[in-house]
Amino acid sequence: MTPEDILQALYDETLVGNAPRVLELTNEGLDLDMEPQTLLFDALIPSLEEVGARFERGDFFVPEMLIAGRAMAGAMERLRPLLAETGVETVGKFLMGTVKGDVHDIGKNLVNIMLEGAGFEVIDLGVQVAPEKFVAAIEEHQPDIVGFSAFLTTTMPMFKANMNALEKAGIRDSVIVMVGGAPVTQEYADAVGADGYAADASQTVKRAKNLLQEKRAKVSA
């Protein structure tokens, strides 16, 4: 296969979520001395962007997004160390976790994959993340954005507890806060004082990029 064939096949196979083939093609590309960032930016990311677009149009649903995301995640495992070596600039750093009392992570994991696919460095704290753990991780990793995820209505009040913990630690203004999850609405996000909310994974990526651009524009102004 030529490099062009590999890029086209990578795009197509990621779109349909053929994880074994995506990994195989990634390795074939690397064997041909193709740059890891070429595989990422010319095939994998455009394919995931198309997945997001199809989801928004109603042509794809959550299972298709998950399958495509997992296919890409397999390729990313292979590419991540190589990309780090080449010093590829990340869009920004995103710290993510499901709030205390909640063990749901399918939505969060899908968002992580989409963010990583869009060029973010993602630090995932997992589930049942207590406010003090978020604070410690923000102080350690200095992310651009922190994401609080909740699936249960009963755990949504943890958003406010987390915000209070950030205020108390004096780090609220140093980080963009995004919230999301099945029961969460824009109104609720506003009520707890979050900077951003998104209804699904592809929207999260767009919103995160916009919020980051706005913040950087203010800083450089």
RODO-2510 file (C-alpha; in nm, 4 decimals, decimal comma):
residues 221
     n   res          X          Y          Z
     1     m     0,0000     0,0000     0,0000
     2     t     0,1128     0,3545    -0,0704
     3     p     0,1077     0,6164     0,2074
     4     e    -0,2036     0,7688     0,0434
     5     d    -0,3764     0,4276     0,0482
     6     i    -0,2914     0,3857     0,4158
     7     l    -0,4325     0,7276     0,5095
     8     q    -0,7556     0,6603     0,3190
     9     a    -0,7917     0,3120     0,4704
    10     l    -0,7171     0,4466     0,8201
    11     y    -0,9895     0,7079     0,7752
    12     d    -1,2414     0,4500     0,6475
    13     e    -1,1666     0,1810     0,9058
    14     t    -1,1759     0,4280     1,1969
    15     l    -1,5140     0,5515     1,0738
    16     v    -1,6601     0,1990     1,0950
    17     g    -1,4728     0,1191     1,4161
    18     n    -1,2589    -0,1684     1,2897
    19     a    -1,0070    -0,1542     1,5756
    20     p    -0,7778    -0,4461     1,4724
    21     r    -0,7465    -0,3082     1,1181
    22     v    -0,6880     0,0474     1,2415
    23     l    -0,3982    -0,0716     1,4576
    24     e    -0,2633    -0,2838     1,1704
    25     l    -0,2751     0,0138     0,9315
    26     t    -0,1091     0,2395     1,1899
    27     n     0,1774    -0,0081     1,2180
    28     e     0,1986    -0,0427     0,8378
    29     g     0,2211     0,3353     0,8079
    30     l     0,4978     0,3534     1,0665
    31     d     0,6832     0,0699     0,8876
    32     l     0,6745     0,2866     0,5745
    33     d     0,8404     0,5648     0,7782
    34     m     0,5241     0,7759     0,7739
    35     e     0,5232     1,0481     1,0409
    36     p     0,3013     0,9701     1,3409
    37     q     0,1508     1,3191     1,3197
    38     t     0,0576     1,2558     0,9533
    39     l    -0,1371     0,9455     1,0549
    40     l    -0,3034     1,1419     1,3343
    41     f    -0,3852     1,4719     1,1617
    42     d    -0,4505     1,3436     0,8074
    43     a    -0,6543     1,0326     0,8865
    44     l    -0,7496     0,9600     1,2469
    45     i    -0,8641     1,3067     1,3579
    46     p    -1,0591     1,3817     1,0352
    47     s    -1,2309     1,0437     1,0703
    48     l    -1,3361     1,1131     1,4305
    49     e    -1,4537     1,4599     1,3251
    50     e    -1,6723     1,2929     1,0622
    51     v    -1,8051     1,0554     1,3313
    52     g    -1,8987     1,3605     1,5395
    53     a    -2,0654     1,5277     1,2411
    54     r    -2,2683     1,2139     1,1637
    55     f    -2,3728     1,1904     1,5282
    56     e    -2,4961     1,5508     1,5195
    57     r    -2,6935     1,4818     1,1996
    58     g    -2,8530     1,1767     1,3580
    59     d    -2,6808     0,9332     1,1178
    60     f    -2,4670     0,7852     1,3977
    61     f    -2,5616     0,7040     1,7553
    62     v    -2,3659     0,6513     2,0774
    63     p    -2,2660     0,2877     1,9951
    64     e    -2,1116     0,3950     1,6613
    65     m    -1,9269     0,6787     1,8339
    66     l    -1,7958     0,4441     2,1013
    67     i    -1,6783     0,1842     1,8494
    68     a    -1,5013     0,4444     1,6337
    69     g    -1,3533     0,6044     1,9454
    70     r    -1,2176     0,2723     2,0677
    71     a    -1,0660     0,2010     1,7269
    72     m    -0,8866     0,5340     1,7405
    73     a    -0,7831     0,4792     2,1032
    74     g    -0,5972     0,1633     1,9986
    75     a    -0,4018     0,3576     1,7374
    76     m    -0,3337     0,6356     1,9907
    77     e    -0,1755     0,3862     2,2311
    78     r     0,0769     0,3133     1,9574
    79     l     0,1226     0,6743     1,8459
    80     r     0,1238     0,8564     2,1803
    81     p     0,4871     0,7836     2,2777
    82     l     0,6053     0,8626     1,9229
    83     l     0,4122     1,1904     1,9182
    84     a     0,5658     1,2834     2,2529
    85     e     0,9129     1,2225     2,1060
    86     t     0,8433     1,4488     1,8088
    87     g     0,7178     1,7199     2,0440
    88     v     0,3785     1,7599     1,8756
    89     e     0,2070     2,0613     2,0261
    90     t    -0,1116     1,9686     2,2112
    91     v    -0,4192     2,1901     2,1898
    92     g    -0,4341     2,2066     2,5680
    93     k    -0,4486     1,9983     2,8842
    94     f    -0,7852     1,8607     3,0004
    95     l    -0,8338     1,7048     3,3454
    96     m    -1,1413     1,4850     3,3670
    97     g    -1,3266     1,2887     3,6328
    98     t    -1,6655     1,1522     3,7357
    99     v    -1,7747     1,3181     4,0587
   100     k    -1,7815     1,1572     4,4032
   101     g    -2,0693     0,9128     4,4504
   102     d    -2,0930     0,8309     4,0801
   103     v    -1,9294     0,5319     3,9103
   104     h    -2,0511     0,5897     3,5539
   105     d    -1,7752     0,6365     3,3020
   106     i    -1,8922     0,5388     2,9517
   107     g    -1,9810     0,8979     2,8588
   108     k    -1,6671     1,0333     3,0225
   109     n    -1,4474     0,7816     2,8427
   110     l    -1,6048     0,8674     2,5085
   111     v    -1,5448     1,2380     2,5721
   112     n    -1,1821     1,1605     2,6629
   113     i    -1,1293     0,9746     2,3360
   114     m    -1,2834     1,2563     2,1327
   115     l    -1,0742     1,5175     2,3177
   116     e    -0,7571     1,3175     2,2652
   117     g    -0,8516     1,2725     1,9022
   118     a    -0,8807     1,6507     1,8727
   119     g    -0,5280     1,6993     2,0068
   120     f    -0,5870     1,7545     2,3792
   121     e    -0,3684     1,5929     2,6431
   122     v    -0,6213     1,4198     2,8689
   123     i    -0,5627     1,3312     3,2337
   124     d    -0,8420     1,1013     3,3530
   125     l    -0,8927     1,0738     3,7295
   126     g    -1,1530     0,7983     3,6883
   127     v    -1,4770     0,7757     3,8873
   128     q    -1,5815     0,8684     4,2423
   129     v    -1,3449     1,1659     4,2399
   130     a    -1,3699     1,3690     4,5611
   131     p    -1,3358     1,7496     4,5539
   132     e    -0,9982     1,7396     4,7297
   133     k    -0,8685     1,4945     4,4689
   134     f    -0,9679     1,7346     4,1890
   135     v    -0,7911     2,0193     4,3741
   136     a    -0,4716     1,8154     4,4220
   137     a    -0,4719     1,7043     4,0567
   138     i    -0,5239     2,0616     3,9305
   139     e    -0,2337     2,1812     4,1444
   140     e    -0,0158     1,8944     4,0184
   141     h    -0,1001     1,8958     3,6462
   142     q    -0,1911     2,2637     3,5880
   143     p    -0,4601     2,1819     3,3285
   144     d    -0,6237     2,4402     3,1031
   145     i    -0,9661     2,2840     3,1553
   146     v    -1,1186     2,0596     3,4222
   147     g    -1,4266     1,8508     3,3442
   148     f    -1,6755     1,7248     3,6036
   149     s    -1,8988     1,4419     3,4837
   150     a    -2,2169     1,3170     3,6555
   151     f    -2,4649     1,0575     3,5349
   152     l    -2,6956     1,0474     3,8385
   153     t    -2,9145     1,3406     3,9410
   154     t    -2,8248     1,2572     4,3017
   155     t    -2,4559     1,3301     4,2360
   156     m    -2,5051     1,6571     4,0449
   157     p    -2,4755     1,8651     4,3678
   158     m    -2,1107     1,7531     4,3738
   159     f    -2,0482     2,0065     4,0949
   160     k    -2,1121     2,2854     4,3457
   161     a    -1,9028     2,1111     4,6120
   162     n    -1,6173     2,0874     4,3616
   163     m    -1,6510     2,4545     4,2669
   164     n    -1,6435     2,5512     4,6342
   165     a    -1,3299     2,3403     4,6833
   166     l    -1,1577     2,5188     4,3920
   167     e    -1,2573     2,8592     4,5343
   168     k    -1,1280     2,7631     4,8792
   169     a    -0,7966     2,6463     4,7319
   170     g    -0,7651     2,9742     4,5408
   171     i    -0,7434     2,8041     4,2009
   172     r    -1,0922     2,8656     4,0579
   173     d    -0,9755     3,1425     3,8259
   174     s    -0,6744     2,9507     3,6983
   175     v    -0,8798     2,6832     3,5234
   176     i    -1,1784     2,6602     3,2862
   177     v    -1,4518     2,4413     3,4381
   178     m    -1,6762     2,2295     3,2143
   179     v    -1,9595     2,0060     3,3338
   180     g    -2,1583     1,7348     3,1613
   181     g    -2,3490     1,4101     3,1888
   182     a    -2,6922     1,2728     3,1034
   183     p    -2,9041     1,4763     3,3508
   184     v    -2,7019     1,7996     3,3221
   185     t    -2,8414     2,1060     3,1428
   186     q    -2,7031     2,4450     3,0449
   187     e    -2,9222     2,5996     3,3163
   188     y    -2,7708     2,3739     3,5806
   189     a    -2,4187     2,4462     3,4576
   190     d    -2,4918     2,8196     3,4868
   191     a    -2,6399     2,7733     3,8330
   192     v    -2,3261     2,6052     3,9706
   193     g    -2,0995     2,8632     3,8064
   194     a    -1,9337     2,6412     3,5446
   195     d    -1,7697     2,8055     3,2427
   196     g    -1,9027     2,5570     2,9921
   197     y    -2,1461     2,2723     2,9295
   198     a    -2,1893     2,0345     2,6395
   199     a    -2,4609     1,7805     2,5701
   200     d    -2,2415     1,5190     2,4021
   201     a    -1,8828     1,4251     2,3204
   202     s    -1,8479     1,6060     1,9880
   203     q    -2,0004     1,9236     2,1349
   204     t    -1,7579     1,8999     2,4279
   205     v    -1,4599     1,9167     2,1925
   206     k    -1,5952     2,2251     2,0123
   207     r    -1,6896     2,4000     2,3374
   208     a    -1,3531     2,3190     2,4978
   209     k    -1,1625     2,4625     2,2010
   210     n    -1,3765     2,7779     2,1994
   211     l    -1,3400     2,8357     2,5736
   212     l    -0,9648     2,7869     2,5491
   213     q    -0,9349     3,0311     2,2582
   214     e    -1,1417     3,2901     2,4469
   215     k    -0,9263     3,2543     2,7574
   216     r    -0,5995     3,2756     2,5629
   217     a    -0,7261     3,5798     2,3700
   218     k    -0,8029     3,7542     2,7007
   219     v    -0,4603     3,6682     2,8413
   220     s    -0,2769     3,7985     2,5346
   221     a    -0,4990     4,1087     2,5047
***
